[in-house]
Amino acid sequence: FQSVLPLATTSANAPVAPTEGLLTTTHPTISVYNDTQLSELIASNGWSGNGTEGNPYIIEDLDIDAHGATNASLIGSTAQHLVIRGCYLHNTSVGFGGFPYNGNCGATIYNASNVTLEQNVCTGHGRGLALYQSTGVTVRNNTCYGNVHGIGLYYSNGNFVVGNNCTSDGTDGIHFEVSSTNVIEANLCTMNGRY
């Protein structure tokens, strides 16, 4: 089943353009707890890449409805290179759960590095996209709306959060806890509860 959904903008200064489309394929929630499981997930779905910097694993164009589960996708304890791109991640519980496994997130990146989250649309979560104890993660050109926090960094240092659109999130567009040395640039955070 494929559907056309709103596409994340490529510039944080432009509003979400609902007329643009994100072509997605329905997929169940994803939970990966190490590099071996990540390799197996990629192979079993026939997705591209080999996990290296020059040829990262690619997870893209998926519609992941969590149906109230605690995460639409969870990537934990990995160091292989991975890109999650163009996915529609939605419908976890809107409250806050406990990290790392019950975070109520569109995507939770836990104790991982070398992950890129780009051009995803995240809505209906406690946290749209969340990094927990992670470093070397790039979060760029995503659209997060209708969450409690659009993007959250928790005990995560040395990451890049660039060009995201966080709109109409209940509390914060971008939220940090015990996180430093992160690069935050050209994000649009508007109509959120605080920031």
Accessible surface in RSA format (square Angstrom, percent):
REM  Atomic radii and reference values for relative SASA: ProtOr
REM  Chains: A
REM  Algorithm: Lee & Richards
REM  Probe-radius: 1.40
REM  Slices: 20
REM RES _ NUM      All-atoms   Total-Side   Main-Chain    Non-polar    All polar
REM                ABS   REL    ABS   REL    ABS   REL    ABS   REL    ABS   REL
RES PHE A   1   177.43  88.8 125.92  78.0  51.51 134.0 138.25  83.8  39.18 112.1
RES GLN A   2   106.20  59.4  82.64  60.4  23.56  56.1  24.34  51.8  81.86  62.1
RES SER A   3    26.82  22.7  20.52  27.4   6.30  14.5  25.23  53.7   1.59   2.2
RES VAL A   4   107.69  70.9  81.04  73.4  26.65  64.2  81.04  70.4  26.65  72.3
RES LEU A   5    29.51  16.4  26.40  18.9   3.11   7.8  29.51  20.7   0.00   0.0
RES PRO A   6    41.74  30.4  40.68  37.1   1.06   3.9  40.84  33.7   0.91   5.6
RES LEU A   7    41.95  23.4  40.92  29.3   1.02   2.6  40.92  28.7   1.02   2.8
RES ALA A   8     0.61   0.6   0.00   0.0   0.61   1.4   0.00   0.0   0.61   1.6
RES THR A   9    10.86   7.7   7.09   7.2   3.77   9.0   8.90  12.0   1.96   3.0
RES THR A  10    99.98  71.1  79.73  80.8  20.26  48.3  48.40  65.0  51.59  78.0
RES SER A  11    49.35  41.7  44.16  58.9   5.19  11.9  35.01  74.6  14.34  20.1
RES ALA A  12     3.82   3.5   0.43   0.7   3.38   7.7   0.43   0.6   3.38   9.0
RES ASN A  13   126.44  87.2  99.05  95.7  27.40  66.0  29.23  70.3  97.21  94.0
RES ALA A  14    39.84  36.6  37.19  57.4   2.65   6.0  39.84  56.1   0.00   0.0
RES PRO A  15   102.38  74.6  97.07  88.5   5.31  19.3  99.30  82.0   3.08  19.1
RES VAL A  16    41.88  27.6  29.11  26.3  12.77  30.8  29.11  25.3  12.77  34.6
RES ALA A  17    27.58  25.4  23.78  36.7   3.80   8.7  27.58  38.8   0.00   0.0
RES PRO A  18   103.92  75.7  84.02  76.6  19.90  72.3  84.24  69.5  19.68 122.3
RES THR A  19   135.38  96.3  98.68 100.0  36.70  87.5  84.39 113.4  50.99  77.1
RES GLU A  20    81.72  46.9  73.26  55.4   8.46  20.1  34.95  67.6  46.77  38.2
RES GLY A  21    38.16  47.1   0.00   N/A  38.16  47.1  10.54  28.9  27.62  61.9
RES LEU A  22     8.68   4.8   7.46   5.3   1.21   3.1   8.68   6.1   0.00   0.0
RES LEU A  23   100.04  55.7  93.05  66.6   6.99  17.6  93.05  65.3   6.99  18.8
RES THR A  24     0.84   0.6   0.01   0.0   0.82   2.0   0.55   0.7   0.29   0.4
RES THR A  25    54.94  39.1  54.94  55.7   0.00   0.0  41.95  56.3  12.99  19.6
RES THR A  26    77.85  55.4  61.00  61.8  16.85  40.2  56.53  75.9  21.32  32.2
RES HIS A  27    27.99  15.3  24.77  17.2   3.21   8.2  21.06  21.7   6.93   8.1
RES PRO A  28    98.64  71.9  87.53  79.8  11.10  40.4  98.08  81.0   0.56   3.5
RES THR A  29    54.95  39.1  37.76  38.3  17.19  41.0   9.00  12.1  45.95  69.5
RES ILE A  30     5.87   3.3   2.75   2.1   3.12   7.5   5.57   4.0   0.30   0.8
RES SER A  31    64.49  54.5  38.77  51.7  25.72  59.3  16.18  34.5  48.31  67.7
RES VAL A  32     2.12   1.4   2.12   1.9   0.00   0.0   2.12   1.8   0.00   0.0
RES TYR A  33    95.52  44.6  86.58  49.3   8.94  23.3  61.01  45.8  34.51  42.5
RES ASN A  34    58.73  40.5  58.73  56.8   0.00   0.0  23.13  55.7  35.60  34.4
RES ASP A  35    45.07  31.6  42.76  42.6   2.32   5.5  21.04  49.5  24.03  24.0
RES THR A  36    88.99  63.3  83.25  84.4   5.73  13.7  51.56  69.3  37.43  56.6
RES GLN A  37    68.33  38.2  65.37  47.8   2.97   7.1  20.74  44.2  47.59  36.1
RES LEU A  38     0.03   0.0   0.03   0.0   0.00   0.0   0.03   0.0   0.00   0.0
RES SER A  39    38.49  32.5  34.29  45.8   4.20   9.7  26.47  56.4  12.02  16.8
RES GLU A  40   104.22  59.8  98.72  74.7   5.50  13.1  47.47  91.8  56.75  46.3
RES LEU A  41    31.11  17.3  26.52  19.0   4.59  11.5  30.61  21.5   0.50   1.3
RES ILE A  42     5.35   3.0   5.35   4.0   0.00   0.0   5.35   3.9   0.00   0.0
RES ALA A  43    80.20  73.7  52.12  80.4  28.08  63.9  62.11  87.5  18.09  47.9
RES SER A  44    93.99  79.4  50.07  66.8  43.93 101.2  52.27 111.3  41.72  58.4
RES ASN A  45    56.55  39.0  29.40  28.4  27.15  65.4   7.30  17.6  49.25  47.6
RES GLY A  46    67.68  83.5   0.00   N/A  67.68  83.5  34.92  95.8  32.76  73.4
RES TRP A  47    50.85  20.4  34.41  16.7  16.44  38.6  23.19  12.4  27.66  44.9
RES SER A  48    68.09  57.5  56.81  75.8  11.29  26.0  52.11 111.0  15.98  22.4
RES GLY A  49    26.04  32.1   0.00   N/A  26.04  32.1   1.01   2.8  25.02  56.0
RES ASN A  50    83.43  57.5  67.16  64.9  16.27  39.2  32.50  78.2  50.93  49.2
RES GLY A  51     6.68   8.2   0.00   N/A   6.68   8.2   0.82   2.3   5.86  13.1
RES THR A  52    68.04  48.4  63.89  64.8   4.15   9.9  63.47  85.2   4.58   6.9
RES GLU A  53   140.84  80.9 122.76  92.9  18.08  43.1  36.76  71.1 104.08  85.0
RES GLY A  54    79.12  97.6   0.00   N/A  79.12  97.6  42.40 116.4  36.72  82.2
RES ASN A  55    70.55  48.6  69.17  66.8   1.38   3.3  18.08  43.5  52.47  50.7
RES PRO A  56    30.88  22.5  30.42  27.7   0.47   1.7  30.42  25.1   0.47   2.9
RES TYR A  57    16.62   7.8  16.62   9.5   0.00   0.0   5.33   4.0  11.29  13.9
RES ILE A  58    25.10  14.3  22.97  17.1   2.13   5.1  22.97  16.5   2.13   5.8
RES ILE A  59     1.47   0.8   1.47   1.1   0.00   0.0   1.47   1.1   0.00   0.0
RES GLU A  60    66.31  38.1  57.60  43.6   8.71  20.7  12.69  24.5  53.63  43.8
RES ASP A  61    60.16  42.1  59.59  59.3   0.57   1.3  13.74  32.3  46.42  46.3
RES LEU A  62     8.92   5.0   8.92   6.4   0.00   0.0   8.92   6.3   0.00   0.0
RES ASP A  63    18.19  12.7  18.06  18.0   0.13   0.3   1.53   3.6  16.66  16.6
RES ILE A  64     1.75   1.0   1.75   1.3   0.00   0.0   1.75   1.3   0.00   0.0
RES ASP A  65    37.70  26.4  32.07  31.9   5.63  13.3  11.24  26.5  26.46  26.4
RES ALA A  66     4.09   3.8   0.00   0.0   4.09   9.3   0.00   0.0   4.09  10.8
RES HIS A  67   147.55  80.6 117.55  81.7  30.00  76.8  82.46  85.0  65.09  75.7
RES GLY A  68    44.36  54.7   0.00   N/A  44.36  54.7  24.69  67.8  19.67  44.1
RES ALA A  69    45.01  41.4  32.52  50.2  12.50  28.4  44.26  62.3   0.75   2.0
RES THR A  70    52.29  37.2  50.83  51.5   1.46   3.5  35.85  48.1  16.45  24.9
RES ASN A  71    12.12   8.4   6.32   6.1   5.79  13.9   3.68   8.8   8.44   8.2
RES ALA A  72     0.00   0.0   0.00   0.0   0.00   0.0   0.00   0.0   0.00   0.0
RES SER A  73     2.93   2.5   2.83   3.8   0.10   0.2   2.65   5.6   0.28   0.4
RES LEU A  74     2.74   1.5   2.74   2.0   0.00   0.0   2.74   1.9   0.00   0.0
RES ILE A  75     0.63   0.4   0.63   0.5   0.00   0.0   0.63   0.5   0.00   0.0
RES GLY A  76     0.92   1.1   0.00   N/A   0.92   1.1   0.92   2.5   0.00   0.0
RES SER A  77    47.56  40.2  32.59  43.5  14.97  34.5  21.95  46.7  25.61  35.9
RES THR A  78     5.13   3.6   0.09   0.1   5.03  12.0   1.73   2.3   3.40   5.1
RES ALA A  79    56.26  51.7  50.65  78.2   5.62  12.8  51.01  71.8   5.25  13.9
RES GLN A  80    40.19  22.5  36.16  26.4   4.03   9.6  24.34  51.8  15.85  12.0
RES HIS A  81    47.34  25.9  47.34  32.9   0.00   0.0  20.57  21.2  26.77  31.1
RES LEU A  82     1.34   0.7   0.00   0.0   1.34   3.4   0.00   0.0   1.34   3.6
RES VAL A  83    15.22  10.0  15.22  13.8   0.00   0.0  15.22  13.2   0.00   0.0
RES ILE A  84     4.13   2.3   4.13   3.1   0.00   0.0   4.13   3.0   0.00   0.0
RES ARG A  85    69.71  29.3  69.71  35.5   0.00   0.0  20.66  28.2  49.04  29.7
RES GLY A  86     3.36   4.1   0.00   N/A   3.36   4.1   3.36   9.2   0.00   0.0
RES CYS A  87     0.21   0.2   0.21   0.2   0.00   0.0   0.00   0.0   0.21   0.2
RES TYR A  88    32.57  15.2  32.57  18.5   0.00   0.0   5.85   4.4  26.72  32.9
RES LEU A  89     0.59   0.3   0.59   0.4   0.00   0.0   0.59   0.4   0.00   0.0
RES HIS A  90    26.16  14.3  26.16  18.2   0.00   0.0  17.69  18.2   8.47   9.9
RES ASN A  91    64.79  44.7  61.35  59.3   3.43   8.3  10.89  26.2  53.90  52.1
RES THR A  92     5.72   4.1   0.00   0.0   5.72  13.6   0.00   0.0   5.72   8.6
RES SER A  93    49.34  41.7  41.05  54.8   8.29  19.1  26.68  56.8  22.66  31.7
RES VAL A  94    80.86  53.2  76.34  69.1   4.52  10.9  76.35  66.3   4.51  12.2
RES GLY A  95    39.30  48.5   0.00   N/A  39.30  48.5  34.88  95.7   4.42   9.9
RES PHE A  96   102.36  51.2  67.79  42.0  34.57  90.0  67.79  41.1  34.57  99.0
RES GLY A  97    22.05  27.2   0.00   N/A  22.05  27.2  15.99  43.9   6.06  13.6
RES GLY A  98    48.75  60.1   0.00   N/A  48.75  60.1  37.97 104.2  10.78  24.2
RES PHE A  99    46.14  23.1  14.44   8.9  31.70  82.5  14.48   8.8  31.66  90.6
RES PRO A 100    19.33  14.1  19.33  17.6   0.00   0.0  19.33  16.0   0.00   0.0
RES TYR A 101   104.68  48.9  97.53  55.5   7.14  18.6  68.32  51.3  36.35  44.8
RES ASN A 102    78.90  54.4  78.73  76.1   0.17   0.4  11.68  28.1  67.22  65.0
RES GLY A 103     0.00   0.0   0.00   N/A   0.00   0.0   0.00   0.0   0.00   0.0
RES ASN A 104    11.39   7.9  11.39  11.0   0.00   0.0   0.00   0.0  11.39  11.0
RES CYS A 105     0.00   0.0   0.00   0.0   0.00   0.0   0.00   0.0   0.00   0.0
RES GLY A 106     0.00   0.0   0.00   N/A   0.00   0.0   0.00   0.0   0.00   0.0
RES ALA A 107     0.18   0.2   0.18   0.3   0.00   0.0   0.18   0.3   0.00   0.0
RES THR A 108     0.00   0.0   0.00   0.0   0.00   0.0   0.00   0.0   0.00   0.0
RES ILE A 109     0.13   0.1   0.13   0.1   0.00   0.0   0.13   0.1   0.00   0.0
RES TYR A 110    39.69  18.5  39.69  22.6   0.00   0.0   4.26   3.2  35.44  43.7
RES ASN A 111    74.99  51.7  66.85  64.6   8.14  19.6   2.51   6.0  72.48  70.1
RES ALA A 112     4.89   4.5   0.00   0.0   4.89  11.1   3.13   4.4   1.76   4.7
RES SER A 113    26.81  22.7  26.62  35.5   0.19   0.4  14.25  30.4  12.56  17.6
RES ASN A 114    51.07  35.2  40.88  39.5  10.20  24.5   7.05  17.0  44.02  42.5
RES VAL A 115     1.17   0.8   0.00   0.0   1.17   2.8   0.08   0.1   1.09   3.0
RES THR A 116    22.67  16.1  22.67  23.0   0.00   0.0   0.49   0.7  22.18  33.5
RES LEU A 117     0.00   0.0   0.00   0.0   0.00   0.0   0.00   0.0   0.00   0.0
RES GLU A 118    20.42  11.7  20.42  15.4   0.00   0.0   3.03   5.9  17.39  14.2
RES GLN A 119    52.71  29.5  52.71  38.5   0.00   0.0   2.24   4.8  50.47  38.3
RES ASN A 120     0.00   0.0   0.00   0.0   0.00   0.0   0.00   0.0   0.00   0.0
RES VAL A 121     0.23   0.2   0.23   0.2   0.00   0.0   0.23   0.2   0.00   0.0
RES CYS A 122     0.00   0.0   0.00   0.0   0.00   0.0   0.00   0.0   0.00   0.0
RES THR A 123    20.92  14.9  20.74  21.0   0.17   0.4  11.80  15.9   9.12  13.8
RES GLY A 124    19.56  24.1   0.00   N/A  19.56  24.1  19.07  52.3   0.48   1.1
RES HIS A 125     0.00   0.0   0.00   0.0   0.00   0.0   0.00   0.0   0.00   0.0
RES GLY A 126     0.00   0.0   0.00   N/A   0.00   0.0   0.00   0.0   0.00   0.0
RES ARG A 127    19.83   8.3  19.83  10.1   0.00   0.0   0.00   0.0  19.83  12.0
RES GLY A 128     0.00   0.0   0.00   N/A   0.00   0.0   0.00   0.0   0.00   0.0
RES LEU A 129     0.67   0.4   0.48   0.3   0.20   0.5   0.67   0.5   0.00   0.0
RES ALA A 130     0.16   0.1   0.00   0.0   0.16   0.4   0.14   0.2   0.02   0.1
RES LEU A 131     0.79   0.4   0.79   0.6   0.00   0.0   0.79   0.6   0.00   0.0
RES TYR A 132    39.11  18.3  39.11  22.2   0.00   0.0   8.21   6.2  30.89  38.1
RES GLN A 133    84.03  47.0  70.34  51.4  13.69  32.6  20.65  44.0  63.39  48.1
RES SER A 134     3.70   3.1   0.00   0.0   3.70   8.5   2.49   5.3   1.21   1.7
RES THR A 135    73.41  52.2  73.38  74.4   0.03   0.1  57.91  77.8  15.50  23.4
RES GLY A 136    35.08  43.3   0.00   N/A  35.08  43.3  24.77  68.0  10.31  23.1
RES VAL A 137     0.00   0.0   0.00   0.0   0.00   0.0   0.00   0.0   0.00   0.0
RES THR A 138    26.85  19.1  26.83  27.2   0.02   0.0   6.39   8.6  20.46  30.9
RES VAL A 139     0.19   0.1   0.19   0.2   0.00   0.0   0.19   0.2   0.00   0.0
RES ARG A 140    96.09  40.3  96.09  49.0   0.00   0.0  20.21  27.6  75.88  46.0
RES ASN A 141    30.32  20.9  30.14  29.1   0.19   0.5   0.19   0.5  30.14  29.1
RES ASN A 142     1.35   0.9   0.00   0.0   1.35   3.2   0.00   0.0   1.35   1.3
RES THR A 143     0.47   0.3   0.47   0.5   0.00   0.0   0.39   0.5   0.08   0.1
RES CYS A 144     0.00   0.0   0.00   0.0   0.00   0.0   0.00   0.0   0.00   0.0
RES TYR A 145    71.80  33.5  71.80  40.8   0.00   0.0  55.96  42.1  15.83  19.5
RES GLY A 146    36.32  44.8   0.00   N/A  36.32  44.8  24.66  67.7  11.66  26.1
RES ASN A 147     3.62   2.5   0.00   0.0   3.62   8.7   0.98   2.3   2.64   2.6
RES VAL A 148    30.14  19.8  29.91  27.1   0.23   0.5  30.14  26.2   0.00   0.0
RES HIS A 149     8.64   4.7   8.64   6.0   0.00   0.0   5.52   5.7   3.13   3.6
RES GLY A 150     0.00   0.0   0.00   N/A   0.00   0.0   0.00   0.0   0.00   0.0
RES ILE A 151     0.47   0.3   0.47   0.4   0.00   0.0   0.47   0.3   0.00   0.0
RES GLY A 152     0.00   0.0   0.00   N/A   0.00   0.0   0.00   0.0   0.00   0.0
RES LEU A 153     0.00   0.0   0.00   0.0   0.00   0.0   0.00   0.0   0.00   0.0
RES TYR A 154     6.76   3.2   6.76   3.8   0.00   0.0   6.76   5.1   0.00   0.0
RES TYR A 155   110.62  51.6  98.94  56.3  11.68  30.4  59.64  44.8  50.98  62.8
RES SER A 156     0.43   0.4   0.00   0.0   0.43   1.0   0.43   0.9   0.00   0.0
RES ASN A 157    66.56  45.9  64.73  62.6   1.83   4.4  16.99  40.9  49.57  47.9
RES GLY A 158    29.11  35.9   0.00   N/A  29.11  35.9  23.09  63.4   6.02  13.5
RES ASN A 159     0.45   0.3   0.00   0.0   0.45   1.1   0.00   0.0   0.45   0.4
RES PHE A 160    91.65  45.9  91.65  56.8   0.00   0.0  91.65  55.6   0.00   0.0
RES VAL A 161     0.00   0.0   0.00   0.0   0.00   0.0   0.00   0.0   0.00   0.0
RES VAL A 162    45.21  29.7  45.21  40.9   0.00   0.0  45.21  39.3   0.00   0.0
RES GLY A 163     6.12   7.5   0.00   N/A   6.12   7.5   5.60  15.4   0.52   1.2
RES ASN A 164     0.00   0.0   0.00   0.0   0.00   0.0   0.00   0.0   0.00   0.0
RES ASN A 165     2.18   1.5   2.11   2.0   0.07   0.2   0.41   1.0   1.77   1.7
RES CYS A 166     0.00   0.0   0.00   0.0   0.00   0.0   0.00   0.0   0.00   0.0
RES THR A 167    21.43  15.2  21.43  21.7   0.00   0.0  19.33  26.0   2.09   3.2
RES SER A 168    55.70  47.1  42.16  56.3  13.54  31.2  29.85  63.6  25.86  36.2
RES ASP A 169     1.74   1.2   0.00   0.0   1.74   4.1   0.26   0.6   1.48   1.5
RES GLY A 170    55.43  68.4   0.00   N/A  55.43  68.4  37.32 102.4  18.11  40.6
RES THR A 171    38.31  27.3  37.05  37.6   1.27   3.0  18.69  25.1  19.63  29.7
RES ASP A 172     0.56   0.4   0.56   0.6   0.00   0.0   0.00   0.0   0.56   0.6
RES GLY A 173     0.00   0.0   0.00   N/A   0.00   0.0   0.00   0.0   0.00   0.0
RES ILE A 174    20.79  11.8  11.19   8.3   9.59  23.1  11.19   8.1   9.59  26.0
RES HIS A 175    26.06  14.2  23.93  16.6   2.13   5.4  22.86  23.6   3.20   3.7
RES PHE A 176    77.34  38.7  55.95  34.7  21.40  55.7  55.95  33.9  21.40  61.2
RES GLU A 177    79.28  45.5  73.51  55.6   5.77  13.7  24.04  46.5  55.24  45.1
RES VAL A 178   105.80  69.6  80.09  72.5  25.71  62.0  93.34  81.1  12.46  33.8
RES SER A 179    24.41  20.6   0.00   0.0  24.41  56.2   0.52   1.1  23.88  33.5
RES SER A 180    66.40  56.1  59.46  79.3   6.94  16.0  45.42  96.7  20.98  29.4
RES THR A 181   110.63  78.7  78.82  79.9  31.81  75.8  87.26 117.2  23.37  35.3
RES ASN A 182    26.47  18.3   2.77   2.7  23.70  57.1   2.27   5.5  24.20  23.4
RES VAL A 183    57.39  37.8  53.69  48.6   3.69   8.9  57.39  49.9   0.00   0.0
RES ILE A 184    71.73  40.8  45.35  33.8  26.39  63.6  45.35  32.7  26.39  71.6
RES GLU A 185    98.62  56.6  92.57  70.0   6.05  14.4  29.45  57.0  69.16  56.5
RES ALA A 186    66.74  61.4  38.25  59.0  28.49  64.8  53.52  75.4  13.22  35.0
RES ASN A 187    33.83  23.3   5.21   5.0  28.62  68.9   4.70  11.3  29.13  28.2
RES LEU A 188    52.88  29.4  51.80  37.1   1.08   2.7  52.88  37.1   0.00   0.0
RES CYS A 189    47.66  36.1  20.31  22.7  27.35  64.3  10.93  27.7  36.73  39.6
RES THR A 190    51.52  36.6  45.69  46.3   5.83  13.9  26.07  35.0  25.45  38.5
RES MET A 191   142.57  73.8 106.57  70.5  36.00  85.7  81.15  69.0  61.42  81.4
RES ASN A 192    22.75  15.7   0.23   0.2  22.52  54.2   1.27   3.1  21.48  20.8
RES GLY A 193    53.99  66.6   0.00   N/A  53.99  66.6  22.38  61.4  31.61  70.8
RES ARG A 194   141.26  59.3 106.33  54.2  34.93  83.2  53.21  72.7  88.05  53.4
RES TYR A 195   144.75  67.6 128.02  72.8  16.73  43.5 105.68  79.4  39.07  48.2
END  Absolute sums over single chains surface
CHAIN  1 A     7874.3       6045.5       1828.8       4429.8       3444.5
END  Absolute sums over all chains
TOTAL          7874.3       6045.5       1828.8       4429.8       3444.5
